[in-house]
């Protein structure tokens, strides 16, 4: 299998585990017929499911493991119990050995990040990895990072996140020079934390394949003002959860209003086409897949509660990162960043 491009799947991860992973992988196998899949998990569970999905079976191999990381395990506990043995660990390790070019899991986020850092390590010049999310916007899609891997970040780490984001935007959106903005409490240069203002200064001085446009505010994320929104993990995670909660709240309000009277029900029928288009545009399954950027390998985290379409989308993201050389792009741009930052730091001293 090493002669072909291969995706390693943690088949036991997620709320529903193999019952979602296997049909999701078959959708991906249909979309990407030149790729193969390594399925890590309990053979007794996976083999009968695989028999019902012949198109995946023709492109897949099961690697048995008795250990699966639960969604509630602490990262430290998962590392101790699942080191070298769990389906999650072995999927990541397949990337380290070169047997697979990317790993995808819907499992425990903290455990997946801890194992990924332990097995793959970070790229040279990257102090901390980031989780990059694909965000639906009025213009299409943007990338937001970090959304939960790193709580707090200094100026150089924010610049690293910007580089990871622009590299991912080039891979996913086919852009030559993605626009990048730093999330802040205002667009004025005097506002915000010192580390954010220092990061802005550094980004203005760089000649990397990005267009730094300055500070952006929270409402700019949904507008799609920039291709890449950069922040630290605490703020990014709150923004992500707030957006998800707001979307559910609006959908619930809309449903209640449309079912209130016979006139509103009639209006809903007449506008059903528009509502269908809105639902498709906002469907979280079509924007699923958080990339663990900054690692020496491609790892993608699927939402744990997604269905087979959402899991297939996460595999799509992983394949795009592999096809377009995400790791190489980040490594090259980080090396160029360090060549700029180090002389500036020496002058400052």
Residue pairs with C-beta under 8 A, 6 or more apart in sequence:
1 36
1 38
1 61
1 99
2 98
2 99
4 34
4 35
4 36
5 34
5 35
5 36
5 101
5 319
5 322
6 35
6 36
6 37
6 38
6 94
6 99
6 100
6 101
7 28
7 35
7 36
7 37
7 38
7 100
7 101
7 102
7 103
7 104
7 315
7 318
7 319
7 322
8 37
8 38
8 40
8 90
8 91
8 92
8 94
8 95
8 99
8 100
8 102
8 103
8 104
9 21
9 25
9 37
9 38
9 39
9 40
9 91
9 103
9 104
9 105
9 315
10 21
10 40
10 41
10 87
10 88
10 91
10 103
10 104
10 105
10 106
10 107
10 112
11 17
11 18
11 21
11 22
11 39
11 40
11 41
11 46
11 87
12 18
12 21
12 40
12 41
12 42
12 65
12 68
12 69
12 87
12 88
12 107
13 21
13 68
13 69
13 87
13 88
13 105
13 106
13 107
13 108
13 112
13 302
13 304
14 20
14 21
14 71
14 105
14 106
14 107
14 302
14 304
14 305
14 306
14 311
15 71
15 106
15 304
15 305
16 305
17 41
17 45
17 68
18 41
18 42
18 45
18 46
18 49
19 49
20 106
20 306
20 307
20 308
20 311
21 39
21 106
21 311
22 39
22 46
22 49
22 50
22 53
22 56
23 53
23 308
24 307
24 308
24 309
24 310
24 311
24 312
24 314
24 315
25 37
25 39
25 53
25 56
25 60
25 311
25 312
25 315
26 53
26 55
26 56
26 308
27 308
27 309
27 312
28 35
28 37
28 311
28 312
28 315
28 316
28 319
29 35
29 37
29 55
29 56
29 58
29 59
29 60
30 55
31 312
31 316
32 315
32 316
32 319
33 59
35 59
35 319
36 59
36 60
36 61
37 56
37 59
37 60
37 61
38 60
38 61
38 63
38 91
38 94
38 99
38 100
39 46
39 50
39 60
39 61
39 62
39 63
40 63
40 65
40 87
40 88
40 90
40 91
40 94
41 62
41 63
41 64
41 65
41 68
41 87
42 64
42 65
42 66
42 68
42 87
43 62
43 64
46 62
47 62
50 56
50 57
50 60
50 62
51 57
63 90
65 85
65 86
65 87
65 90
66 85
67 81
67 82
67 85
67 86
67 87
68 86
68 87
68 88
69 78
69 81
69 82
69 86
69 87
69 88
69 107
69 108
69 111
70 108
71 107
71 108
71 304
72 108
73 81
73 108
73 111
74 110
74 111
75 108
75 110
75 111
75 113
75 114
76 114
78 86
78 88
78 108
78 110
78 111
78 114
78 115
79 111
79 114
79 115
79 118
82 88
82 89
82 111
82 115
83 89
83 115
84 90
84 93
88 105
88 107
88 108
88 111
88 112
88 115
89 115
89 119
91 100
91 103
91 104
91 105
92 103
92 112
92 115
92 116
92 119
92 120
92 297
92 299
93 119
94 100
94 103
95 101
95 102
95 103
95 119
95 120
95 297
95 298
95 299
96 119
96 120
96 297
101 298
101 322
102 297
102 298
102 299
102 300
102 318
102 319
102 321
102 322
103 116
103 297
103 298
103 299
103 300
103 318
104 289
104 299
104 300
104 301
104 302
104 311
104 314
104 315
104 318
105 112
105 299
105 300
105 301
105 302
106 301
106 302
106 303
106 304
106 306
106 311
106 314
107 304
108 304
109 131
109 148
109 301
109 304
112 292
112 299
112 301
113 129
113 131
113 149
113 292
116 129
116 292
116 295
116 297
116 299
117 129
117 295
120 295
120 296
120 297
120 299
121 295
121 296
122 128
122 129
122 294
122 295
122 296
123 294
123 295
123 296
123 327
123 330
123 331
123 334
124 331
124 334
124 335
125 160
125 331
125 334
125 335
125 337
125 338
126 160
126 164
126 294
126 330
126 334
127 156
127 157
127 160
128 149
128 150
128 153
128 157
128 160
128 294
129 149
129 150
129 292
129 293
129 294
129 295
130 145
130 146
130 149
130 150
130 160
130 161
130 164
130 233
130 292
130 293
130 294
131 145
131 146
131 147
131 148
131 149
131 233
131 236
131 290
131 291
131 292
131 293
131 301
132 143
132 144
132 145
132 146
132 147
132 164
132 165
132 168
132 290
132 291
132 293
133 143
133 144
133 145
133 147
133 236
133 240
133 290
134 141
134 142
134 143
134 172
134 287
134 288
134 289
134 290
134 317
135 141
135 142
135 143
135 144
135 221
135 222
135 229
135 243
135 287
136 281
136 282
136 287
137 221
137 222
137 223
137 224
138 222
138 223
138 224
139 223
139 224
140 224
141 172
141 173
141 224
141 287
142 221
142 224
142 226
142 227
142 228
142 229
143 165
143 168
143 169
143 172
143 227
143 228
143 229
144 221
144 228
144 229
144 231
144 236
144 239
144 240
145 161
145 164
145 165
145 168
145 228
145 229
145 230
145 231
145 236
145 293
146 153
146 161
146 231
146 232
146 233
146 236
147 233
147 236
147 237
147 239
147 240
147 290
148 233
148 236
148 237
148 240
149 233
149 292
150 157
150 232
150 233
151 232
151 233
151 234
152 232
152 233
152 234
153 161
153 195
153 232
153 233
154 195
154 198
155 195
155 196
155 198
155 199
155 201
155 202
156 199
156 202
156 341
157 232
158 182
158 195
158 196
158 199
158 230
158 231
158 232
159 199
159 202
159 203
159 206
159 337
159 341
160 294
160 334
160 337
161 230
161 231
161 232
161 293
162 180
162 182
162 199
162 203
162 210
162 212
162 228
162 230
163 208
163 210
163 330
163 333
163 334
163 337
164 293
164 294
164 330
165 178
165 180
165 228
165 229
165 230
165 293
166 178
166 180
166 208
166 209
166 210
166 227
166 228
166 333
167 293
167 326
167 329
167 330
167 333
168 228
168 291
168 293
168 321
168 326
169 175
169 178
169 227
169 228
170 176
170 178
170 209
170 324
170 329
171 320
171 321
171 323
171 324
171 325
171 326
171 329
172 317
172 320
172 321
172 324
173 227
175 227
176 209
177 209
177 210
177 211
178 209
178 210
178 211
178 226
178 227
178 228
179 210
179 211
179 212
179 213
179 225
179 226
179 227
179 228
180 203
180 210
180 211
180 212
180 213
180 226
180 227
180 228
180 230
181 212
181 213
181 214
181 215
181 216
181 220
181 225
181 226
181 228
181 229
181 230
182 192
182 196
182 199
182 200
182 203
182 214
182 215
182 216
182 230
182 231
183 215
183 216
183 217
183 218
183 221
183 229
183 230
183 231
183 235
183 236
183 239
184 191
184 192
184 196
184 215
184 216
184 217
185 191
185 192
185 217
186 192
186 215
186 217
187 214
187 215
187 216
187 217
188 215
189 197
189 200
189 214
189 215
191 215
192 215
196 215
199 230
200 212
200 214
200 215
202 340
202 341
202 344
203 210
203 212
204 212
205 340
205 344
206 212
206 336
206 337
206 340
207 336
207 340
208 333
208 336
208 337
209 333
210 228
213 225
213 226
216 225
216 226
216 229
218 239
220 226
220 229
221 229
221 239
221 243
222 243
231 239
244 284
247 282
247 284
257 264
258 264
258 265
258 267
258 268
259 265
259 268
268 275
280 286
284 303
284 306
284 310
285 306
285 307
285 309
285 310
285 313
286 309
286 310
286 313
287 313
288 302
288 303
288 306
288 310
288 311
288 313
288 314
288 317
289 300
289 301
289 302
289 313
289 314
289 315
289 316
289 317
289 318
290 300
290 301
291 298
291 299
291 300
291 301
291 317
291 321
291 326
292 299
292 300
292 301
293 326
293 330
294 330
295 327
296 327
297 327
298 318
298 321
298 322
298 326
298 327
300 314
300 315
300 317
300 318
300 321
301 314
302 310
302 311
302 313
302 314
303 310
303 314
306 314
321 327
